Amino acid sequence: MYTASDLRKGLKVQIDGNPYIIIDFEFSKPGKGQALYRCKMRNMISGNQLVQTYRSVDKFEKADLEERKMQYLYNQEDEYHFMDTDNYEQLFITRDHLGDNVNFLIDNMEVEVLFFNGKAIDVSLPIFVNLVVTQADPWAKGDTSGTDTKPVTVETGYVLQVPPFVEEGDRIQIDTRTGAYVTRVKE
């Protein structure tokens, strides 16, 4: 059990049977009366955000979360299949639950899958992934349009902006948190 004084950014609590993660947190102590804890929270299942104020006597349940290392196998339409690396059980997660993470999933990638009451609710990817550029338009020398990036498509179908020297067939590193180009990878 947590009390309101235990609340902090990143803490995962259970409210009304749903897991929430605290996104932002403010403490205030008015001149008279009790201390107040103002929290901005995100529902880890639906993604809805909630702003709530609590008193120091309020209590919270710890969210029943479990994280397991799994390996991404393949996708079949909107179902993405994963295998538990310990017991070889397989499960699938829908595209809706994965969100933008589908842009960075490659076969046999190790990921952390978060479970709430035995149901997969989130996938944590490595911070950086290396993907092959499958389509890149040639850069026109002398182009004075002022842009120093060009769009490319990587093996997963994701389109991003990269420097002009990146060509088709190059392997590039992408930050999965932002979806931005980091560097070209030498093989």
Stockholm file with secondary structure:
# STOCKHOLM 1.0

chainA/1-187         MYTASDLRKGLKVQIDGNPYIIIDFEFSKPGKGQALYRCKMRNMISGNQLVQTYRSVDKFEKADLEERKMQYLYNQEDEYHFMDTDNYEQLFITRDHLGDNVNFLIDNMEVEVLFFNGKAIDVSLPIFVNLVVTQADPWAKGDTSGTDTKPVTVETGYVLQVPPFVEEGDRIQIDTRTGAYVTRVKE
#=GR chainA/1-187 SS CEEGGGCCTTCEEEETTEEEEEEEEEEECCSSSCCEEEEEEEETTTCCEEEEEEETTCEEEECCEEEEEEEEEEEETTEEEEEETTTCCEEEEEHHHHGGGGGGCCTTCEEEEEEETTEEEEEECCSEEEEEEEEECCCCTTCCSSCCCEEEEETTSCEEEECTTCCTTCEEEEETTTTEEEEEECC
#=GC SS_cons         CEEGGGCCTTCEEEETTEEEEEEEEEEECCSSSCCEEEEEEEETTTCCEEEEEEETTCEEEECCEEEEEEEEEEEETTEEEEEETTTCCEEEEEHHHHGGGGGGCCTTCEEEEEEETTEEEEEECCSEEEEEEEEECCCCTTCCSSCCCEEEEETTSCEEEECTTCCTTCEEEEETTTTEEEEEECC
//
